[in-house]
Amino acid sequence: MQAKGPVRVDAKDVSSLSQPDRATPALLLRLRAAPGAWTFLGAGAAAIGVYFLLPPDAQSIWYVVIGLASVVAVYAGAARHLPPGGRLPWNLFAAGLLCQVAGDAIFAVYEVHLNREPPAPSIADAFYLGGYPLLAAAIFLVLKQLGGQTSRVAVLDTVVVFCGVVLVQWVYFIEPYRHEQFMGGSERLVDMAYPAMDVLLLVGLAQLLLGPGGRTASYRLLFASVGLWVVADEIYGLTASSYRAGDWLDALWLGSYVVWGAAALEPSMARIARPDRRHLPRLTSARLVLLGSALVTRRPRSLVVELPSVEAAPIAGATILGPSTEVRDEPVQGDEPVQGVEPVGLGSAPC
């Protein structure tokens, strides 16, 4: 007869297992602790697979259904795992995603019922663009709840990343629209607004990468969801002329919806709101790579100045990058190290 009740594993038995075998019980425990999150991920992956098997009109409707399910999951996860006073960031996530879903729904109405695409620009663009500030504000509040870094070094790191992102977005995504000859003025402005709004998410993604909450599953899922969205937006910006509804790129946006919902349903999302005790950012390899990538934009500054089509914005950004990185490592009176933490600069190496 099979014994009832939980099966207990002896610590000695676990220690004798190989590394892959030892990881299996930990994975099973994590799946049991967060059945809602992993069930939502699995169902979402299946729904994305079904999306690519549907005819075009059904795809438009199914796209909205997946997005709406993500909004409900984010709101439900916040209500389940957080007290009323700590739900604001995730409610903003839900509101920002709902704006995206509203834009998707407007597109679906035009494509299914009117058999044409919406005009450019349209009310759908207002919802799409309106969602970005909400998502960026939610990321900021999540980092603030973690005890977001307010030291001079952390602030200047953010300035460096922001200027680097602005330079790249302007040169490769915004500037080309200024010379489109077959666009009206309003259509051009709206198309330029999308990569401008992506700056908010790109900076937010960078801050999540450097944030102190990466050890929780919910934080990692949140980072992955923002990353999928940003990657999809950037690829779309480079291939907008060849994009068609139902392309493989939709899998990234739909995947972002699903992973965002799973991040909210993961019980560890309640621990994201616990502040980190570090007052100075650590000089991790991720921070070095990110800052180094941003600083690379300083090198072609002389080349940028020579280009007649690329004007004030890149030059101003490159001009700010130089002093910011130099001031970052200068000691300032009043910057006292936290006990047990040694402040480090870009030229230092981690111990």
C-alpha positions in Angstrom: 0.0 0.0 0.0 1.4 3.4 -0.9 2.1 5.7 2.0 0.0 8.9 2.2 1.3 12.4 3.1 4.3 14.4 1.9 7.5 12.6 1.0 10.5 13.7 3.0 13.9 13.6 1.5 16.9 13.1 3.8 19.5 15.9 3.5 22.3 13.2 3.3 20.5 11.6 0.3 20.2 15.0 -1.4 23.9 15.8 -0.9 24.9 12.5 -2.5 23.0 13.3 -5.7 24.7 14.8 -8.8 24.1 18.5 -9.6 21.3 17.9 -12.2 19.6 15.4 -9.9 20.0 17.8 -6.9 18.3 20.6 -8.9 15.2 18.5 -9.7 13.7 18.6 -6.1 14.3 22.4 -6.0 12.5 22.9 -9.3 9.6 20.8 -8.1 9.3 22.8 -4.9 9.3 26.0 -6.9 6.6 24.8 -9.2 4.5 23.7 -6.1 5.0 27.1 -4.5 3.8 29.1 -7.5 1.4 26.9 -9.4 -0.6 29.9 -10.7 2.5 31.5 -12.3 3.7 28.4 -14.0 0.3 27.4 -15.1 -0.3 30.8 -16.6 3.1 30.6 -18.4 2.2 27.1 -19.8 -1.2 28.2 -20.9 0.1 31.4 -22.4 2.8 29.5 -24.4 0.0 27.2 -25.7 -2.2 30.2 -26.6 0.7 31.8 -28.5 1.1 28.6 -30.4 -2.6 28.5 -31.3 -2.3 32.2 -32.4 -0.1 31.3 -35.3 -2.5 28.5 -36.4 -5.5 30.8 -36.7 -6.7 32.8 -39.8 -6.0 36.5 -39.9 -9.3 37.7 -38.4 -9.2 35.2 -35.6 -5.6 36.1 -34.9 -6.6 39.8 -34.3 -9.2 38.7 -31.7 -7.0 36.1 -30.1 -4.2 38.7 -29.7 -6.6 40.9 -27.7 -7.7 37.9 -25.6 -4.1 37.0 -24.6 -3.3 40.6 -23.7 -6.5 41.0 -21.6 -5.7 37.8 -19.8 -2.3 39.3 -18.9 -3.9 42.4 -17.5 -6.3 40.4 -15.3 -3.4 38.3 -14.1 -1.3 41.3 -13.1 -4.2 42.9 -11.3 -5.1 39.6 -9.6 -1.6 38.9 -8.6 -1.2 42.3 -7.0 -4.4 41.9 -5.1 -3.4 38.4 -3.9 0.2 39.0 -2.8 0.4 42.6 -1.8 -1.3 44.8 0.8 -3.4 47.7 -0.6 -0.6 50.2 0.1 1.9 48.3 -2.0 -0.1 47.6 -5.1 0.5 50.9 -6.9 3.4 49.8 -9.2 1.6 46.6 -10.3 -1.7 48.5 -10.8 0.2 50.9 -13.0 1.6 47.8 -14.9 -2.0 46.6 -15.4 -3.1 50.1 -16.5 -0.2 50.4 -19.0 -0.8 46.9 -20.4 -4.5 47.7 -20.6 -3.7 50.7 -22.8 -1.8 48.4 -25.1 -4.7 46.0 -25.2 -7.1 48.8 -26.0 -4.9 49.8 -29.0 -4.9 46.1 -30.1 -8.7 46.0 -29.8 -9.1 49.1 -31.9 -6.8 47.5 -34.6 -8.9 44.3 -34.4 -12.2 46.3 -34.9 -10.8 47.9 -38.0 -9.3 44.6 -39.4 -12.2 42.3 -38.6 -15.3 44.5 -39.0 -14.1 47.3 -41.3 -11.7 45.1 -43.3 -9.0 47.7 -43.3 -6.2 49.0 -41.1 -6.9 52.1 -38.9 -5.8 55.5 -40.3 -2.4 56.8 -39.4 -2.4 58.3 -36.8 -5.5 56.9 -35.0 -7.0 56.7 -31.6 -5.1 53.4 -31.2 -1.8 55.3 -31.3 -3.0 57.4 -28.4 -3.6 54.3 -26.3 -0.3 52.7 -27.3 1.8 55.8 -26.6 -0.2 56.5 -23.4 0.8 53.1 -22.0 4.5 53.6 -22.1 4.7 56.3 -19.3 2.6 54.2 -17.1 4.9 51.1 -17.5 8.0 53.3 -17.0 6.5 54.9 -13.9 5.7 51.4 -12.5 9.3 50.3 -13.0 10.5 53.4 -11.2 8.2 52.7 -8.3 9.3 49.0 -8.1 12.9 50.2 -7.9 12.0 52.8 -5.3 10.3 50.2 -3.1 13.5 48.2 -3.3 15.3 51.3 -1.8 16.3 52.6 -5.3 19.8 54.0 -5.4 19.9 57.7 -4.7 23.7 58.1 -4.3 25.6 60.4 -6.7 27.2 57.4 -8.4 23.8 55.7 -9.0 22.2 58.9 -10.3 25.1 59.6 -12.7 25.0 55.9 -13.9 21.4 56.5 -14.8 22.3 59.7 -16.7 25.0 57.9 -18.6 22.7 55.1 -19.6 19.9 57.6 -20.5 22.1 59.7 -22.8 23.5 56.6 -24.5 20.0 55.2 -25.2 18.8 58.6 -26.5 21.8 58.8 -28.9 21.1 55.3 -30.3 17.4 55.8 -30.6 17.8 59.2 -32.3 20.4 58.1 -34.8 18.9 54.8 -35.8 15.1 55.1 -35.1 14.0 58.7 -34.9 16.2 60.6 -37.4 15.3 58.5 -40.5 11.6 59.5 -40.1 12.5 63.2 -40.5 13.5 62.5 -44.1 10.5 60.3 -45.1 9.0 62.0 -48.2 5.8 59.9 -48.3 4.5 60.8 -44.8 2.2 63.5 -43.6 3.4 65.7 -40.7 1.1 64.1 -38.0 2.0 60.6 -39.2 5.7 61.4 -39.0 5.4 62.8 -35.5 3.5 59.7 -34.3 6.1 57.3 -35.8 8.9 59.3 -34.2 7.1 59.2 -30.8 7.3 55.4 -30.6 11.1 55.1 -30.4 11.1 58.1 -28.2 8.8 56.3 -25.8 11.0 53.2 -26.0 13.7 55.3 -24.4 11.7 55.1 -21.1 11.4 51.3 -21.3 15.1 50.9 -22.3 16.3 52.9 -19.3 13.8 51.1 -17.1 15.2 47.8 -18.4 18.7 48.9 -17.7 17.8 49.9 -14.1 16.1 46.5 -13.6 19.2 44.8 -14.8 21.3 46.6 -12.2 18.6 46.5 -9.5 19.1 44.6 -6.3 16.0 42.4 -6.6 17.2 39.9 -9.2 17.3 36.9 -6.9 13.5 36.6 -6.8 11.7 34.7 -9.5 9.1 37.4 -9.9 11.8 40.1 -10.5 13.5 37.9 -13.1 10.2 37.4 -14.9 9.5 41.1 -14.8 12.9 41.8 -16.3 12.2 39.2 -19.0 8.8 40.7 -19.9 10.2 44.2 -20.3 13.1 42.8 -22.3 10.8 41.0 -24.7 8.7 44.1 -25.2 11.7 46.3 -25.9 13.4 43.8 -28.2 10.1 43.5 -30.2 9.8 47.3 -30.4 13.3 47.8 -31.6 13.1 45.0 -34.2 9.8 46.5 -35.4 11.5 49.9 -35.7 14.1 48.4 -38.0 11.7 46.3 -40.1 8.4 48.3 -40.0 8.0 48.4 -43.8 8.1 44.6 -44.1 6.1 43.8 -40.9 2.7 42.1 -41.3 0.2 41.0 -38.7 0.8 37.4 -37.8 4.6 37.7 -38.3 7.0 35.9 -35.9 7.6 39.2 -34.2 4.1 39.0 -32.6 5.4 36.1 -30.5 7.7 38.5 -28.6 4.9 41.0 -27.8 2.5 38.1 -26.8 5.3 36.5 -24.8 5.8 39.7 -23.0 2.1 39.8 -22.1 2.3 36.3 -20.7 5.5 36.6 -18.8 4.3 39.9 -17.3 1.2 38.1 -15.9 3.3 35.3 -14.6 5.6 37.8 -12.8 2.5 39.1 -10.9 1.2 35.7 -10.1 4.6 34.5 -8.7 4.4 34.7 -4.8 7.9 36.1 -4.6 6.6 39.4 -6.1 5.7 40.3 -2.5 9.4 40.3 -1.7 10.1 42.8 -4.5 8.6 45.5 -2.3 11.2 44.9 0.5 13.9 47.5 0.4 17.5 46.6 -0.1 19.9 47.7 2.6 22.7 48.7 0.2 23.1 52.4 -0.3 25.9 52.2 -2.9 25.6 50.3 -6.2 27.9 47.3 -6.6 30.3 47.2 -9.4 29.1 44.0 -10.9 30.0 42.7 -14.4 26.5 43.7 -15.6 27.0 47.3 -14.5 30.4 47.4 -16.2 29.0 46.0 -19.5 26.0 48.4 -19.4 28.0 51.5 -18.6 30.7 50.5 -21.1 28.1 50.1 -23.9 26.7 53.5 -23.1 30.1 55.1 -23.1 30.9 53.7 -26.5 28.5 56.3 -27.9 31.0 59.0 -26.9 33.7 57.7 -29.4 31.9 58.5 -32.6 31.0 62.0 -31.4 33.3 63.7 -33.8 31.8 61.6 -36.7 28.3 62.5 -35.6 29.1 66.2 -35.7 30.2 65.9 -39.3 26.9 64.4 -40.4 24.5 67.2 -41.6 21.4 65.1 -40.9 22.1 64.4 -37.3 21.9 67.6 -35.4 21.5 68.9 -31.9 20.1 65.9 -30.0 23.0 63.5 -30.5 25.6 66.2 -30.1 24.0 67.3 -26.8 23.8 63.7 -25.6 27.4 63.0 -26.4 28.4 66.3 -24.7 26.6 65.3 -21.5 28.1 61.8 -21.5 31.7 63.0 -21.2 31.3 65.2 -18.1 28.9 62.7 -16.5 31.4 59.9 -16.6 34.2 62.1 -15.4 32.2 63.5 -12.5 31.0 60.0 -11.5 34.4 58.9 -10.2 35.4 62.2 -8.5 35.2 62.1 -4.7 32.8 64.7 -3.2 32.8 65.9 0.3 29.8 64.4 2.1 29.8 61.1 0.2 30.5 58.9 3.2 30.9 55.2 2.6 28.4 52.9 4.2 29.8 50.7 6.9 31.0 47.5 5.5 30.7 48.7 1.9 33.5 50.3 0.0 32.4 52.7 -2.8 33.9 51.8 -6.2 34.2 53.6 -9.5 34.5 52.6 -13.1 38.2 52.3 -12.7 38.0 50.0 -9.8 37.8 46.2 -9.8 35.6 44.1 -7.6 37.3 42.3 -4.8 
